[in-house]
Amino acid sequence: MASSAAIRQQMQTAAQATKAPKSWWKHKFVLAWALAVAVLCFYSPAIRNGFVYFDDSIYLTKNEAIHGGLNLTAIKWAFTTFLTGNWHPLTWLAHGLDWQLFGANPAGHHAVSVLLHAANAALLFLILEGATGLIWPSLIVAALFGLHPLNVESVAWAAELKNVLSMFLGLLALGFYTKYARSPKPIFYTFALVFFGLGLMAKPQIVTLPFLLMLWDYWPLGRLQLSAAENRVGGQTLSFLVREKTPMFALAALSVTITMVAQRSANAVHSLAEVSMISRIENCVVSYAQYLGSMFWPAKLAPLYPHPVGPLPVWQVVASGVALLVVTGVVICERKQRYLSMGWLWFLGALVPMIGLVQVGEQARADRYMYLPMVGILVATVWALWNAADEKHIAKPWLAVVAAIAVIALGATTIHQLGRWHGGETLWRYTLSVTQQNYMAHDNLAMVFADEGRADEAIAEFRAAESLHQYPAPQILNLAAYEQNHGHLEGAIQQDERAAQSSNDPAVQAAAWDQEGAIYIQQADWERARQAYEKSVAAKPDDANALAATGLLAARSGNSQLALRRLARVMDVVPSDVGLLLLASALRQAGRDREADAALDQARKLSPNFAQAQKAASQYAASFGVVLH
């Protein structure tokens, strides 16, 4: 086992590396470039992919705020919006620049993500090598990171540009912090702080970086001196290292506050009534174990893993907990191997904001959340194997062969996984094949079909999603409207009934009855239409649409007094030229010609286009079987 003396030897090796001849630096950067090129080659299929219906529309294709490119309006919007329940102005600006350069061509957007991921792999290699002085383990870790299929989601999903951009800036912060630790100049710390802040403005996934830097101090920098007996060269006390990072902790706290405000503004945070704390803890334990499993066996990867309905199987929670405890026990027993403690705690700590104790969104876990945490597992694993080979006197070329096989196997799996992100239909059909009870996958597939005008297939997928999930009433109303617009009238009526019955909100109930009434009007079923609109008036007495409809239906049946009362009430609620024309007709039908003429005069004064208003009023009345007088 490696002792503290061995660790000091590694540090001395690192120090010597920094003084190595210029040719050595050229050699290291050649390897970095070679790694970046390899990552680009393996990820090149992503450039041929399209957009997918998975936030790509919100972030890119239907986001008018970025379609004008980078301008003052877009910059102001980027810094003030909480769209999608996030505050990440740098990401919006990056998307704006991409749209200015590439427009709606997905190839350019994907190319930027691939380039950033390749840069992240190269940066990780350079930072690790600079901190440890060991070039080959650092290269293996970076290659495994660069080609691991768990990262496909972060790279192949255009809307997830924020993940690779945030990581890029976080790695720059880590690199400058490493330089600061070796040569404590304020400029290096300032750059580390600035890049950390910029990374948070791209995506707050790196919010744990100050804590991760404490681990980085522990290993490989060797700055953390746990006791006076260690007498470590350049060692510092825990309290000193915490105080040193006060500005970073302050930035992290500010980012957490803004993020919580943004997420709550979008109602993205689930309450304990929706997802109990017991369910969250169970899912947390199982997710940690599943993330760990996916690192070593990346099979059945999906963009959405649905949160379990009901409690998880006891055996799964227990087995996951035991596995985590076993690994933790091994790390504690081998605590002299500092890279093990650092790597394991990096993995556990970096995942804390995304592990689900604060449940945001519908997912149980997500591959993209492993983009930063996986570094810890890779470092611990590679360094453990490297040192084991030393102890067993295994020739390094054999390790190189094993590493090459692992990297190539992961790269091949990555290429295969990239194909699953080719387009929306491909992605969501695949997701349904590898997950169970995934209502969000059905819903996203339905949206893909709806976007392509495949209404029957869309409605089938919407209903499949409904069978797995209780949608809120406003979303049920949207489905009802979609079914109505595409000729599925009976299905639309059923959805409107469900929406009205599942909500206590008078506005939602009125909207549901209004939609149902409109369907009956479309079918010329006047009595059922009247009943539906009367329910709407009962739920919301000031609903102008229902008041106008019941007024016209009353006029159609000869009940002029009710027609006058309802149409006059419409004018109290929403005065308009069209409403005055409908009221004038009802007044004339009731023999009140003078009042009808006065209403017509008022309509002429109010209307910017009287002829157009007359046409609109006539068409609306005709849909109720009424001819205006």
Secondary structure, 3 states (H helix, E strand, C coil): CCCHHHHHHHHHHHHHHHCCCHHHHHHHHHHHHHHHHHHHHHHHHHHHCCCCCCCHHHHHHCCCCCCCCCCHHHHHHHHHCCHHHCCCHHHHHHHHHHHHHHCCCHHHHHHHHHHHHHHHHHHHHHHHHHHHCCHHHHHHHHHHHHHCHHHHHHHHCHHHHHHHHHHHHHHHHHHHHHHHHHCCCHHHHHHHHHHHHHHHHHCHHHCCHHHHHHHHHHCCCCCECCCHHHCCCCCECHHHHHHHCHHHHHHHHHHHHHHHHHHHHCCCECCCCCCCHHHHHHHHHHHHHHHHHHHHCCCCCCCCEECCCCCCCHHHHHHHHHHHHHHHHHHHHCCCCHHHHHHHHHHHHHCHHHCCCCCECCEEECHHHHCCCHHHHHHHHHHHHHHHHHHCCCCHHHHHHHHHHHHHHHHHHHHHHHHCCCCHHHHHHHHHHHCCCCHHHHHHHHHHHHHCCCHHHHHHHHHHHHHHCCCCHHHHHHHHHHHHHCCCHHHHHHHHHHHHHHCCCHHHHHHHHHHHHHHHHHCCCHHHHHHHHHHHHHHCCCCHHHHHHHHHHHHHCCCHHHHHHHHHHHHHHCCCHHHHHHHHHHHHHCCCHHHHHHHHHHHHHHCCCHHHHHHHHHHHHHCCCCCCC
